[in-house]
Amino acid sequence: MRVWIVVVVLALLAPQGVNAAEKDVVIGSKKFTESVVLGEIARHLLQSEGLAVRHRRELGGTRILWEALQRGDIDAYPEYTGTLTHELLAGESPTTRPEIVAVLRKRGIGMTEPIGFNNTYALAVRSDTAQRLDLSSISDLAEHPELRYGFSNEFLNRGDGWPGLRRAYGLNPKNVQGLDHDLAYRGIDSGAIDVTDAYTTDAEIAHYHLTLLADDRHYFPEYNAVFLYRLDLDTRAPKAVAALESLAGTIDEARMQRMNEAVKLDGQSEDAVAARFVSETFGAETTVASIGLFQRLWRTTLAHLTLVGISLGGAIVIAIPLGIWAHLQPRVGQVVLSVVGLLQTVPSLALFVFMIPFLGIGAAPAIMALFLYSLLPIVRTTHAGLEAISGGIRESAMALGLPLRARLRLVEIPIAVPAILAGIKTSAVINVGTATLGALIGAGGYGQPILTGIRLDNMALILEGAVPAAVLALMIQGLFELFERVAVPRGLRL
């Protein structure tokens, strides 16, 4: 019962500033440049209509955005028709636009007219590799199983991605690995991989001198860019739907590729690129935000401290009693230790995503995942510290007539405090590092500049998140060591 109470409290304590206020329109975007640019275009366009709008950037992959839209955590986001027909709505097999619209409407979701470009999947190789091996189509790859494939993790597993493509073309490569989409381009440029998936509007195709192999068996469908939105937006903010619909036919493939290039290769911000597009296309002037380094650090530090502070505090409150209980009830203790140990084996990103159906996106699911990850070190060291107390000390306490609670409070727990603090320090350091993954589900923190830096190949942004995270971990460890020196007698220190 106590655990569930803490679960509810943590969810309520999560900063609500990251969730949409009812009057705001919330735009989401995936973790790749084109999606962020489209999200910024929507934000600027809606703001030009006098609407209060916020953009939740880089929210991981397709499924995270799709679930967030259905839950109401976001109101709209850019998507592609091929992803709808072959991934999100594959079970209902819609093929035409009216069929897609009808299926979406059952879920309370609307779809705009196509924005104007088809950003389909393609397989890319270096031009020198294509020339050397005479590769011009995907079918040609079947003759070269020795080539190393590196696909984005989403493409590697989605219904319209690698599994179906492999069957359609009879490909049987010896080496296939999953990695971040942006890192794949650097991998193929360095020669670490030979083949990768690409979006046809990616700026990196020309920059890295890549050749797109012809889809000669027409496996990939059309991926016309559209905006999905919640149908209740028609009632809450009809201007928002009208503004999104006004984007129909305004961006062709060449224009989208130029905007991607301006961000990825020229170092312009998505905010500035989107504002320029809205000004040129609609004649609407909007403000481009300029946030300095220290302001960004202050914002990400507060967000990160919130994630770490609430999750670690909740873990301390729950884990120490659980460790004591495991010590007092050995049979129950084995179950407790097994459960918290099992939680630790769940991949961290998976645990973050598992929380979304229950708590939505933002800080709340990140805090809950971090809370669960923080339990094991504290529970185990509390249990181990109490178990390590010699029988003679316990017998002496019993000989003095001390009841169980008094023995724990006056003798056993004080002796076990150094071990307990060691577990808390370990948990705190792990927590600070793992919290950077919270940015993938909209929790912010130091993970936000790291993710953006990876996407834009910007080492300064990566360091902007990585260095403060390392410093924060060292500071927290130092604070607990200082507390140990003050609170624990010298003879009991580990």
RARA-V431320 format. One line per field, one symbol per residue. ss: DSSP state (H for helix, E for strand, L for the rest). phi: phi as a letter, one per 40 degrees, with the letter a starting at -180 (. if undefined). A space follows every 10 residues. Layout:
BEGIN
ss = ???
phi = ???
END
This chain:
BEGIN
ss = LHHHHHHHHH HHHLLHHHLL LLLLEEEELL LLHHHHHHHH HHHHHHHHLL LLEEEELLLL LHHHHHHHHH HLLLLEEEEE HHHHHHHHLH HHLLLLHHHH HHHHHHLLEE ELLLLLLELL EEEEEEHHHH HHHLLLEHHH HHHLLLLEEE EEHHHHHLLL LHHHHHHHHL LLLLEEEEEL HHHHHHHHHH LLLLEEEEEL LLLHHHHLLE EEEELLLLLL LLLEEEEEEE LLHHHHLHHH HHHHHLLLLL LLHHHHHHHH HHHHLLLLLH HHHHHHHHHH HHLLLLLLLL LLHHHHHHHH HHHHHHHHHH HHHHHHHHHH HHHHHHHHLH HHHHHHHHHH HHHHHLLHHH HHHHLHHHHL LLHHHHHHHH HHHHHHHHHH HHHHHHHLLL HHHHHHHHHL LLLHHHHHHH HHHHHHHHHH HHHHHHHHHH HHHHHHHHHH HLLLLLHHHH HHHHHHLLHH HHHHHHHHHH HHHHHHHHHH HHHHHHHLLH HHLL
phi = .cccccdccc cccddccccc cdcccbcbac cadccccccc cccccccccg ccabbccfcg cdcccccccc cgcbbaacab cccccbbcbd cbfcbcddcc cccccccgbb bccdchbbbc cabbbccccc ccbfcbbcdc cccbccccbb bcccccbccc bcdcccccbg caccbbbbac dccccccccc gcbbbacbcc bcccdcccfc bcccccbfcc ccbccabcac cccdccadcc cccccccdgc bccccccccc ccccbcgccd dccccccccc cbgbcbcccb bcdccccccc ccccccdccc cccccccccc dcccccccbd ccdccdcccc ccdcccddcc cdccccccbg bhcdcccccc dccccddccc cccccccccc cccccccccc gccdcccccc bccdccddcc cccccccccc cccccccdcc bgcggccccc ccccccfbcc cccccccccc cccccccccc cccccccbdd cccc
END
